[in-house]
Amino acid sequence: MTLRRLPTALAAASLVVLLVVSSAPSSAAPRPGDGPRAMWVWDRPGVAGLVDFARKQGVRDLFVSTPGHLASSTDLGWFTTLRTRTASAGIRVHALGAEVWWLDDHGAALAWQQQALATGLFDGVHLDVEPWLHPAWPAESATLLALWADMVGLLADDAVPPVEADVPFWLHEHTVAGAPADEVLMAAADAVTVMSYRDTATGPDSITGVAATALATARRLGVRIRLAVETRDLGDGPVADKQTFFGESRRLLERTLREVDTATAGHPTYAGISVHDHHGWVALPR
């Protein structure tokens, strides 16, 4: 694993340049009052409808579940059409990979990434590999977190476009080789998305509340960071209810995301909000 991010003035200055460039206006620019948005896409919806919805919601980045050997996959035509549509809309497409067994086989993860990027259809890589879903968690959590950091670092070092990783908001509670795990993962990746799944913007146990440590770590290390919300049905009960906007209106979601943007306006590496996922978001009543 290579430590790619260090808390230096040079790193911070370089990040400012990156953010200015990546914030250039495009046809997918958010509406007034909205910050940049990203969205996970796990299925294969109609391309025209997907891109139109993303454009209207101010989505600049799509994290699209990508099979191995895409070039020979039956999905290739869908991805090619998607790339054509998103290019004209100014939306970036990221290859999304989420195989937990990659923790045990980094070579397979690297091969997946190389094959995906070789198609020329992607602007980046997005990893949703979650060690806590591995059968050995929590008994071997320390080992799994170290393997995770090594895998993310390997893929980030090998790729030209950015490699972003999904991380839980509680990651700082664990360590890797004696260091806070959130710092280690952020040092390995080019950017992170924090799964800050709550349905209120500020205050105790809110989106910004649970993500406070990750935001502080990202600021210190100069790492680009997104926060994230959930729109899928997570089941019944108060814990599930507070983690998702399922059953709420799209208008409430948009208002809450704007409040998050306002609360994080002074953060130098904040890169907006990711919504999980297209299926849940488009199903919310207006």
C-alpha positions as CSV (number, residue, x, y, z in Angstrom):
1,M,0.0,0.0,0.0
2,T,1.3,3.5,-0.9
3,L,0.4,6.4,1.3
4,R,-1.0,8.7,-1.4
5,R,-2.2,11.6,0.8
6,L,0.0,13.5,3.4
7,P,-1.1,16.5,5.5
8,T,1.2,19.0,3.7
9,A,0.6,22.4,2.3
10,L,1.6,21.1,-1.1
11,A,-1.1,18.5,-1.0
12,A,-3.7,21.0,0.1
13,A,-2.7,23.4,-2.7
14,S,-2.9,20.7,-5.3
15,L,-6.3,19.7,-4.1
16,V,-7.6,23.3,-4.5
17,V,-6.5,23.2,-8.1
18,L,-8.2,19.8,-8.6
19,L,-11.5,21.0,-7.1
20,V,-11.5,24.2,-9.2
21,V,-11.0,22.2,-12.4
22,S,-13.6,19.5,-11.5
23,S,-16.1,22.2,-10.6
24,A,-16.1,23.7,-14.1
25,P,-19.6,24.4,-15.4
26,S,-21.2,21.8,-17.6
27,S,-24.6,20.9,-19.0
28,A,-25.1,18.8,-15.9
29,A,-24.4,21.6,-13.5
30,P,-26.7,21.5,-10.4
31,R,-29.6,23.9,-10.1
32,P,-29.1,27.1,-8.0
33,G,-28.7,26.1,-4.3
34,D,-27.6,22.6,-5.0
35,G,-24.1,21.1,-4.5
36,P,-22.6,18.5,-6.7
37,R,-24.4,15.1,-6.6
38,A,-23.4,11.6,-7.4
39,M,-25.5,8.4,-7.7
40,W,-25.0,4.7,-7.5
41,V,-26.6,2.6,-10.3
42,W,-26.7,-1.1,-9.7
43,D,-29.1,-2.2,-12.5
44,R,-29.5,-1.5,-16.2
45,P,-32.4,1.1,-16.5
46,G,-33.2,2.7,-19.8
47,V,-30.2,4.9,-20.7
48,A,-32.2,7.9,-21.9
49,G,-34.3,8.0,-18.7
50,L,-31.4,7.5,-16.4
51,V,-29.3,10.3,-17.9
52,D,-32.3,12.6,-18.0
53,F,-33.1,12.0,-14.3
54,A,-29.4,12.4,-13.4
55,R,-29.2,15.7,-15.3
56,K,-32.3,17.1,-13.7
57,Q,-31.1,16.2,-10.2
58,G,-27.7,17.9,-10.8
59,V,-25.8,14.6,-10.8
60,R,-22.3,14.9,-12.1
61,D,-21.0,11.4,-11.3
62,L,-22.6,8.0,-11.8
63,F,-21.1,5.0,-10.0
64,V,-22.3,2.2,-12.3
65,S,-22.0,-1.5,-11.4
66,T,-19.6,-3.0,-13.9
67,P,-19.1,-6.7,-14.7
68,G,-15.8,-8.4,-15.2
69,H,-14.6,-8.8,-18.8
70,L,-16.9,-5.9,-19.9
71,A,-15.5,-5.9,-23.4
72,S,-16.9,-9.3,-24.0
73,S,-20.0,-8.9,-21.8
74,T,-23.6,-8.6,-23.1
75,D,-23.7,-5.3,-21.1
76,L,-21.1,-3.6,-23.4
77,G,-23.7,-2.1,-25.7
78,W,-25.6,-0.6,-22.7
79,F,-22.4,0.9,-21.4
80,T,-21.4,2.3,-24.8
81,T,-24.8,4.0,-25.1
82,L,-24.5,5.3,-21.6
83,R,-21.1,6.8,-22.3
84,T,-22.4,8.6,-25.4
85,R,-25.4,10.1,-23.5
86,T,-23.4,11.1,-20.4
87,A,-20.6,12.7,-22.5
88,S,-23.1,15.0,-24.1
89,A,-24.7,15.8,-20.7
90,G,-21.4,16.5,-19.0
91,I,-21.8,13.6,-16.6
92,R,-18.8,11.4,-15.5
93,V,-19.1,7.6,-15.3
94,H,-17.2,5.5,-12.8
95,A,-16.8,1.7,-12.9
96,L,-18.4,0.4,-9.7
97,G,-17.0,-2.8,-8.1
98,A,-18.2,-4.4,-4.9
99,E,-16.9,-7.9,-4.6
100,V,-16.0,-8.6,-0.9
101,W,-14.0,-11.7,-2.0
102,W,-11.5,-9.3,-3.6
103,L,-10.1,-8.8,-0.1
104,D,-8.7,-12.3,-0.4
105,D,-7.7,-11.9,-4.1
106,H,-6.2,-8.5,-4.9
107,G,-5.1,-9.7,-8.3
108,A,-8.8,-10.3,-9.3
109,A,-9.7,-6.8,-8.2
110,L,-6.8,-5.4,-10.2
111,A,-7.7,-7.4,-13.3
112,W,-11.3,-6.2,-13.1
113,Q,-10.2,-2.6,-12.9
114,Q,-7.7,-2.9,-15.8
115,Q,-10.3,-4.7,-18.0
116,A,-12.9,-2.0,-17.3
117,L,-10.6,0.9,-17.9
118,A,-9.3,-0.6,-21.1
119,T,-12.7,-0.1,-22.7
120,G,-12.2,3.7,-22.5
121,L,-15.8,4.1,-21.1
122,F,-15.0,5.3,-17.6
123,D,-13.8,8.5,-16.0
124,G,-12.9,6.8,-12.7
125,V,-13.3,3.7,-10.4
126,H,-15.5,3.5,-7.4
127,L,-15.0,0.7,-4.9
128,D,-17.9,-0.4,-2.7
129,V,-15.9,-3.3,-1.1
130,E,-17.2,-3.6,2.5
131,P,-15.0,-5.7,4.8
132,W,-17.7,-5.9,7.4
133,L,-19.7,-8.2,5.0
134,H,-16.8,-10.7,4.9
135,P,-17.5,-14.0,6.7
136,A,-14.4,-13.4,8.9
137,W,-15.8,-10.1,10.3
138,P,-15.6,-9.2,13.2
139,A,-13.3,-12.0,14.4
140,E,-10.5,-10.9,12.0
141,S,-11.5,-7.3,11.5
142,A,-8.0,-5.9,11.9
143,T,-6.7,-8.2,9.2
144,L,-9.6,-7.5,6.9
145,L,-9.2,-3.7,7.3
146,A,-5.4,-4.0,6.5
147,L,-6.2,-6.1,3.4
148,W,-8.8,-3.5,2.3
149,A,-6.4,-0.7,2.6
150,D,-3.7,-2.6,0.6
151,M,-6.3,-3.4,-2.1
152,V,-7.5,0.2,-2.4
153,G,-3.9,1.4,-2.5
154,L,-2.9,-1.2,-5.2
155,L,-5.8,-0.1,-7.5
156,A,-5.2,3.6,-6.9
157,D,-1.5,3.2,-7.7
158,D,-2.3,1.3,-10.9
159,A,-5.0,3.6,-12.3
160,V,-4.7,6.9,-14.1
161,P,-8.3,8.1,-13.4
162,P,-9.2,8.5,-9.7
163,V,-10.1,5.6,-7.5
164,E,-12.7,6.4,-4.9
165,A,-13.7,4.1,-2.0
166,D,-16.9,3.9,0.1
167,V,-16.1,4.0,3.8
168,P,-18.4,3.8,6.9
169,F,-18.6,6.8,9.2
170,W,-17.4,4.7,12.1
171,L,-14.1,3.7,10.5
172,H,-12.0,5.8,12.8
173,E,-13.0,3.6,15.7
174,H,-10.7,0.9,14.3
175,T,-7.0,0.8,13.6
176,V,-4.6,-0.5,10.9
177,A,-1.1,-1.2,12.1
178,G,-1.7,1.2,15.0
179,A,-3.0,4.1,13.0
180,P,-6.7,5.2,12.8
181,A,-8.3,3.2,10.0
182,D,-9.9,6.2,8.4
183,E,-6.6,7.9,8.0
184,V,-5.1,4.7,6.4
185,L,-7.9,4.3,3.9
186,M,-7.9,8.0,3.0
187,A,-4.1,7.8,2.4
188,A,-4.6,4.8,0.1
189,A,-7.4,6.2,-2.0
190,D,-7.8,9.2,-4.3
191,A,-11.1,10.1,-2.7
192,V,-13.7,8.7,-0.3
193,T,-17.5,8.6,0.0
194,V,-18.7,8.3,3.6
195,M,-21.8,6.3,4.1
196,S,-23.3,8.8,6.4
197,Y,-26.8,7.3,6.2
198,R,-29.1,9.5,8.2
199,D,-32.2,11.5,7.3
200,T,-31.4,14.8,9.0
201,A,-28.8,17.3,7.9
202,T,-27.3,18.6,11.2
203,G,-27.3,18.0,14.9
204,P,-26.7,14.8,16.9
205,D,-26.9,11.5,14.9
206,S,-27.4,13.4,11.6
207,I,-25.6,13.2,8.2
208,T,-23.0,15.8,9.2
209,G,-23.0,14.6,12.8
210,V,-22.0,11.0,12.1
211,A,-19.5,12.1,9.4
212,A,-17.8,14.8,11.6
213,T,-14.7,12.7,12.2
214,A,-14.3,11.7,8.6
215,L,-14.7,15.3,7.5
216,A,-12.0,16.4,9.9
217,T,-9.7,13.7,8.8
218,A,-10.2,14.5,5.1
219,R,-9.5,18.2,5.9
220,R,-6.3,17.4,7.6
221,L,-5.1,15.0,4.9
222,G,-6.3,17.0,2.0
223,V,-8.5,14.2,0.7
224,R,-11.6,14.8,-1.5
225,I,-14.7,13.6,0.4
226,R,-18.4,13.1,-0.4
227,L,-21.1,12.3,2.1
228,A,-23.9,9.9,1.2
229,V,-27.6,9.2,1.9
230,E,-29.8,6.2,1.4
231,T,-33.2,6.0,-0.3
232,R,-33.8,2.3,-0.3
233,D,-36.2,0.5,2.0
234,L,-34.1,-0.8,5.0
235,G,-37.0,-2.4,6.8
236,D,-39.1,-1.4,9.9
237,G,-38.0,0.1,13.2
238,P,-36.5,3.4,14.3
239,V,-32.9,2.5,13.4
240,A,-33.9,1.7,9.9
241,D,-36.1,4.7,9.6
242,K,-33.4,7.2,10.5
243,Q,-31.0,5.7,8.0
244,T,-33.0,6.2,4.8
245,F,-35.3,8.7,3.0
246,F,-37.5,5.8,1.9
247,G,-41.1,6.8,2.4
248,E,-40.2,10.5,2.3
249,S,-40.7,12.9,-0.5
250,R,-38.1,13.9,-3.1
251,R,-38.7,17.5,-2.0
252,L,-37.7,16.6,1.5
253,L,-34.6,14.8,0.3
254,E,-33.5,17.8,-1.8
255,R,-34.1,20.2,1.0
256,T,-32.0,18.1,3.4
257,L,-29.2,17.8,0.9
258,R,-29.1,21.5,0.5
259,E,-28.8,21.9,4.3
260,V,-25.9,19.5,4.3
261,D,-24.2,21.6,1.5
262,T,-24.7,24.7,3.6
263,A,-23.3,23.1,6.8
264,T,-20.2,21.9,4.9
265,A,-19.7,25.1,2.8
266,G,-16.4,26.0,4.6
267,H,-14.9,22.5,4.2
268,P,-12.0,22.7,1.6
269,T,-12.3,19.2,0.3
270,Y,-16.0,18.6,0.5
271,A,-17.1,17.3,-2.9
272,G,-20.9,17.0,-2.5
273,I,-23.4,14.2,-1.8
274,S,-23.8,10.7,-3.2
275,V,-27.3,9.2,-3.3
276,H,-27.9,5.5,-2.9
277,D,-29.3,4.7,-5.3
278,H,-31.0,5.4,-8.7
279,H,-33.7,2.8,-8.1
280,G,-34.6,4.3,-4.7
281,W,-34.3,7.9,-5.6
282,V,-36.4,7.8,-8.7
283,A,-39.1,6.0,-6.7
284,L,-39.5,8.7,-4.1
285,P,-42.8,10.6,-4.5
286,R,-42.4,14.2,-5.5
